Amino acid sequence: MPEVQPPPEPPSGGPLPPLAEALAGQRIFITGATGFLGTALVERLLRAVPDCRVVLLVRPTRRLDALARAQREIIRNDCFDRLRSELGTGFADHVAERLEAVAGDVTQDGLGLDEAGRRLLADCDIVIHSAASVAFDSPLDSAVEVNLLGPSRVAAAIKAAAGLRAETHPDRPPTHLIPVSTAYVAGTHQGDASEILATTAMASGARARTHSTVTTEVDIAGEVESARRLRGDLGAESRRPEKLQKFTKQARGDLGAAGTHLLAERAEKFREDWVRAQLVEAGRARAQALGWPDAYAFTKALGERNLVTHHGTLPITVVRPSIIESALAEPVPGWIRGFRMAEPIIVSYARGLLKEFPGVPEGVIDVIPVDLVVAALIAVAAAGPDPSGPTVYQVASGVRNPLRYGQLVGLVQQWFTDHPIYDADGQPIVVPEWSFPGRGRVQRQLERATKGLALAERLLGTLPVRGSRADMVARIEEKRTLAERAHGYVELYGAYTETEARFRVDRLLALSDRMTPEDRAAFCIDPAAVNWDSYVEEIHLPSVVDHARVRTSPGKSVVASRSDRATAAILDPARHLAAFDLENTLLASNVVESYTWLATRHLPVGERAKFTARILREAPSLLALDRRDRGDFLRSFYRRYEGAPAELLRADAWDLFHHLLLAKSFPAGFARVRRHRALGHRTVLITGALDFVVEPLRPLFDEVVCPELGVDAEGRFTGRLDRLPPTGEARALVLAEYAAAESLDLGESIAYADSASDLPLLECVGFPVAVNPEAKLAAIARRRGWHVEHWEKAGGGARPPLPMGPVNLSTSRWWARFEAMLDELGAPGRDRTEESRR
Amino acid sequence: MSPRPGFILEVDRSTPPTLFWHGERFSMEKLPVGSRVIYAPEPEAALEDPIGAIRHALEHPLGDSPPLSARLTAGMKLTIAFDDISLPLPPMRRPDIRQLVIEQVLDLAAEAGVDDVVLICALALHRRMTAAELRHALGDRIYDAFEPQGLLQQHDAEDPTNLVHLGLTDQGEDVEINKRAAESDLLVYVNINLVAMDGGHKSVATGLASYKSLRHHHNAKVMTHSTSFMDQHKSELHSSNWRMGRLIAAAGVKVFQIETTLNSDTFPEQFRFLQRREWEWSAKDRATYLGASAALDRTPSKLARNIFQSIKAPHRMTSVQAGEVEAVHAQTTANVYRQQLVAVEGQTDILTMGLPYICPYNVNSIMNPILVACLGLGYFFNLYRGKPLVREGGVLIMSHPTPWEFNPVHHPSYIDFFEQVLSQTTDPAEIGKYEESFATDPWYIHLYRTGNAYHGVHPFYMWYWCAHALEHLGAVIVVGGDRAAVRRLGFKPASSMADALEMASDVVGRDPSLTHLHTPPVMLADVT
């Protein structure tokens, strides 16, 4: 069946006056100025259209009002470097004179404008609405609020100000609204996509599947209503007890026994993430159900329709760019703001992470440099609205000057082969060869990889590994995150390499023809101007690599010096305080081992074996309790000391230290403590081990924070704690109190710990150090760039294989019997001489 | 049958391979034809009645001293000091000589009605002995009688309240020793003189001294001028100790010296092949060697270490003499020489030695790289009288695994010395600038005083011990050692004896002379 194509709208009007002249004296209202396109637009207007004035709608933050935020986030951007150097000292005045900022928010009705804002809006001749939620994976509700309802809110605000405008400027025409949309409103359409509004097409009789744009009838109000309700529903769903339990469990899995506050914080984050993920998924599902690739294109398309349906009487000109990428020439070649769609993919590819990306080599990838879009917006503004009603201009390259996907991949591959980026070891990364597989296959591959890595990570995460093995878990986590991200890219952007819509630009070219020859050069809007080879190789990729902060030079020095720098910072005399955890940070032992050693010390040989075996049987349940709550574990475990003679244990603790704890110590750890002391830092030991057990360590520390057991009148331990063990947040609190009392700055302090349960302690200081971290902390340290130390036991320590007190062979009847037996047998090395029998 | 004296074998084509110790293992090396192997004299016969001999020595003292019984009176203050765990090597089977001697001294004291008796282990800056080690050295009877009352003490060189400064020698050396010992009416010192270095004035002046006093003779300068310290008359170490000992006597400290010598019967029956000459090995010796080697190769090194450390040597007393320090020591030294001297003619270009698992400072512990250096360059190199076995500029090849391992309980400061000092310099004269900070480090002092750790300064002494050899030698090569650890020591690692000989030729040229010191058992080369 032949497609029923409505006739392309004829280009209207004669030659345009010079753009600068046409816009002279005009006041232009801009939303979304903090974005990529918005920033470029503001800059171009200030630089190339000398006599217009600009009003920016900026959402104030808690600390910055609208103007301050505009200064900070727009004017300070390197986009303005060219203008800054052109104007020199006059720059600030020039900007102040021509630029105003009003506080407002496109997600609020009336744009959240105050009276002065409304007055200013009424003064404006042109409104360019470029505020959008551009992430393709926006949650449905926020995409709806910004992309779907945003344009209509702007139009409503213009309408509301129209009366005021008629009063104050009776001689001026109504305000011209130029909303920025996207060429991808055409959705999954195949073939030509014309510069025509869906509403217009439908009015002229187009039906679903027969037109160049998606024309499915959609109940927009219903969509809005259900998106808003969905957020509420999901919010309620996420707060149901079983869900909350799941989030708490997840948080515990992530952090271990890190303390109530941190766990609560993390669980709440998981809840919010879950709601967001559900909304993203809902957006994608809804969009795809209706024929759009994602929530972005879907809400943008509905936004256009909603605008024209409700505000079609206003002078409206929609501008639809395709994928906007770095500048071709203005303000400087390669200028880009933020990491956009293609960049993360390119960088992942250059890092060798993205082994495949779906797409057909002969497919067109529709990219358009930002300066062409900006020029188009200015030209459209200068040309003024079409008297016949709302019209559309597309700014896209696919028809006029197509960039083939295969060509792009070839260029990128060549470029990274010539300019490789380097891995952590300083080795150049060889970029993979893409074979242009189908999307499904790539997705399945990545899914398998992600799942496999997640499984490995979970399994390894449950093992009690430390140090370099834990580091391996952290590396797997990193790989998994990257694989997930790659998977995400393929899911999100796969559709864009497979787009088969051809975005027509007939009206744009007609507009270009109407411009003066000078303007055609200065405000180039013709996509034919782009030479893709040189654009990709000389402009875009250098800019991307520059922004990606990847290593572009060989050599291992960067990594080594990073660790050296961290050590130097830690061992700077300017630091104030160094706090140390004990178990697995300074020595590889624990309270159970100490207890068993002390308890078996005076038992006969047979009994001690039984005792140790009993403790070993209990070990799994003790470990589980410890993981659940360290404080509870210590309190309940220390009850076992009830009735033990305090004086004897205090004396025995010295032997415990010298024979067991010291043998299991990390000499590098002790050396570090002493180094801190030598540098004049205060040293603090914060441990759950009992006071008498850590007594021999006191000379190393200025302060020891540890639990203490009560002693009764007969000098026996009561089993109850006089001083509670510092665990979780209490560790941070204790350290903060000590620092405050001694007038020391925690920001200038160092904390050494091994487990995620020490997170509060590590987080409260300026220099956290993960020592032999267990898997969870290793992952966290890696993510946050914390310094990691691997301290080992000395190789030659004589360590008992079981936590038992030493057998005193000379007094042991058991040993005496054994020796007698050996002598009786005349075992090797035993001369039955009278001397050996003495 | 009297024991055979030491023997020097010239290697010819029919000579069987030579046994080399290699830590807790052994290897058999085929030495180049023409090499010399020095074997120790066979063990002398033991005293048939050691108790009787001890009693006789106490009652018939040498030099200017009345019999011990005459010096013991009721109400007097008696202190008995004794050598620590570093002697003898390996530790001897029960009863230890110290037990035998001290029991006799205590019997005499009891007969005389002396009731103020304190036993002091003369540690100097060594680690404190454990209860089990003290029990082994003194026997249960003495231990149980003295320890619970606090009358069995270990010298604490860092206890300012229990040290007394007796003055300066004419060379300006501080003499500061244990206060109880100095202020007793009689100080009895019980020695085990395993080698010629032990005993004499060194017993009290070193064993009971403080760091302040020890640093005068434990330093690079003195050690390079002790050639060797097994030869009292050419040893600056001994000159200094003699000056101090005479000052101690002049200060009124009355010392009754008891010295004992041991035969060189070092290894129990199942390891007897270790002290036999290879060509005389019986079928049983060969079988035990093969069995032991094969078993040790399959044994984890920690277990192998435990097995060796549990060896108690069968050596037995060959002489005991008592009385005035110098007279006693002259007799003792003669007795030691009688057992240990081997006459050797001429020096050698290359000296080889197999280092065993034990040295004076790792009894019941591990031989860390610094101790490996000390055993080879400090002790074995110095087992000479006259001239060093190896010529100046010659090469020393030692065989030892030299693992990068330390016992954190016994040798905490060694770990830091190895990391912080030897990584900067291996020159004994240079390391002195770090000595003070280790010697006065409160953490090391804490571990020395409360635990079983060598003093913080001790690794420096180990390195000073090597000073004479380091100055004398052209190169030191370690066969089969941990390469990183060997390099840290400033030595050259070699993977086999053949490699080592190849490397040595760079220093001593082609066709060098080679001598192998077949020790243990311990001996003393009399080089002319």
Interface residues (C-beta under 8 A of the other chain):
Chain A: W654 F657 H658 H659 L662 A663 S665 P667 F670 A671 R674 P696 P699 L700 K793 A794 G795 G796 G797 A798 N808 L809 S810 P828 G829 R830 D831 E835 S836 R838
Chain B: R93 R94 P95 A131 A132 R135 H136 D140 Y143 P268 E269 Q270 F271 I311 K312 P314 R316 N364 S365 I366 N368 P403 W404 E405 F406 N407 P408 V409 H411 P412 I415 D416 E419 D441 P442 W443 H446 L447 T450 G451 N452 A453
